[in-house]
Amino acid sequence: MGSTTRADNPEATLPRLLVVDDDEEILALITRYFGNHGFQVSTAAHGAAMRAIISRETIDVVLLDLGLPNEDGLELTRYLREHWRGAIIIVTGRGDSVDRVVGLELGADDYVTKPFDLRELLARVRSVLRRLQPAVAAATPAVAAANEMEFAGFRFDPEARRLRAPDGGEIALTTGEFELLQIFLGAAGRVLTRDQLIGQMHGREAGPFDRAIDVQVGRLRRKIELDPSRPELIKSVRGAGYLFTARVQRT
């Protein structure tokens, strides 16, 4: 599949979207709609084409179908998260809660089931792009304006999108993990409900069975807690939500 752009295109500053789907009608539909809303769109019908495009083009967001020929979309999600640092939105007809949880566990930033509303999909892509640009993100103002922050020996730089462990090593964060940690740091010592977290991260209300935030919290805990099974930094508050307990210092 081809791309709607060239490296020497004067519109190279537009956000770049890669749609990975073997349905030609969906590829054409998304390409046309997002192209009309200020995006450059590349398309791929299978994993090999996706990997080739990722290797040669600068892509901001991947829309990834799970039901691709020859390769499972969840394995492609794993590949993207291991080899690429942009945002991943799974767009699939597989609405099973297990697939949703596994996709988020593997590093996807959002999960949209087919059939989807193009306006909602556009809103979700824009939301994830705001997370990629913390300087203009609709995040907690105090956090967005801050320089580096320290907590429990960690150093968090929102401008460089970098988290360093107490031993000085860098901890790789997905877009969702970065945004979630940023929200927790701006609300340290306050209980945040799931609805509040989903609203700040995705700009939407939580559904009755929405456990995306629980998955994101679990992933973040595995990166910053000494014992994720007994978290001390991000505590669960029964019937309420989550509490970030660490003292945060801005430097």
C-alpha positions, 0 to 999 in steps of 0.5 A, spaced: 500 500 500 502 507 498 502 513 502 498 520 501 505 523 502 512 524 500 518 526 504 519 533 500 511 534 501 511 542 504 505 539 508 510 534 512 508 538 519 501 535 519 500 529 523 501 522 520 497 516 521 498 509 519 492 505 518 493 497 518 487 493 515 486 488 510 479 491 508 480 496 502 473 500 503 475 501 511 482 504 508 479 508 503 474 511 508 479 513 513 484 515 508 479 520 505 476 522 512 482 524 516 485 527 509 479 532 509 481 533 517 488 535 516 492 528 516 497 525 512 495 518 511 499 511 510 495 505 509 498 497 510 494 491 508 498 486 512 504 486 518 509 486 513 507 493 509 506 496 516 513 494 518 516 497 512 512 503 513 514 504 520 521 503 518 521 509 513 516 514 515 515 518 521 508 516 523 505 519 529 499 514 530 497 507 528 490 505 527 491 497 527 486 492 526 487 485 529 484 480 524 489 481 519 491 475 514 497 471 516 499 475 523 495 476 529 494 483 530 496 482 538 502 480 536 503 486 531 501 490 537 507 487 541 512 488 535 510 496 535 511 497 542 518 494 542 520 497 536 516 504 535 514 509 540 508 512 537 501 511 539 497 505 538 489 505 537 486 498 536 480 498 531 477 492 530 471 488 530 473 483 536 470 486 541 471 481 546 473 484 553 479 479 553 482 482 547 481 489 549 485 487 556 490 483 552 491 489 547 492 494 552 496 490 556 501 489 550 501 497 550 495 499 546 493 506 548 486 505 546 481 500 543 475 502 538 470 496 536 467 496 529 463 499 526 465 505 529 463 512 528 468 516 524 467 523 528 469 519 535 475 515 532 477 522 530 476 525 537 480 519 540 486 520 535 486 527 536 486 526 544 492 521 543 496 526 539 495 531 545 498 526 549 504 526 544 505 534 545 505 535 552 506 542 551 499 543 548 496 537 552 489 538 555 493 536 562 493 538 569 496 545 568 500 545 574 504 539 571 504 541 564 507 548 566 512 544 571 520 542 569 522 536 572 519 532 578 522 527 583 518 522 587 520 516 591 527 517 587 524 517 580 525 523 576 520 525 571 521 530 565 514 532 562 517 536 556 522 530 554 517 525 556 523 521 560 522 517 566 529 516 570 529 510 575 532 511 582 539 508 579 539 513 573 536 508 568 531 510 563 524 507 564 520 507 557 513 509 558 508 508 552 503 514 551 498 512 555 503 510 561 506 517 560 499 521 561 497 517 566 503 518 571 503 525 569 495 526 571 497 522 578 503 527 579 499 533 578 494 530 583 498 527 588 495 525 595 488 526 592 483 520 590 482 520 583 476 516 580 476 511 574 471 516 571 476 522 572 482 518 569 478 516 563 475 523 562 482 526 563 486 521 558 481 520 553 476 525 553 470 521 554 465 518 559 467 511 562 462 505 560 459 500 565 464 495 563 470 499 562 477 497 565 482 500 560 484 504 566 485 498 571 490 495 565 494 502 564 495 502 572 497 495 572 502 496 567 505 503 570 505 499 577 510 494 574 514 499 572 515 504 578 513 499 584 518 495 588 512 490 588 507 491 583 502 486 587 503 490 593 503 497 590 505 503 595 506 509 590 499 507 586 494 505 591 487 502 590 482 505 594 476 501 595 469 503 591 473 510 590 479 509 585 486 510 585 491 514 590 498 517 588 501 517 595 508 519 593 511 526 595 512 530 589 517 535 588 518 540 582 525 542 581 
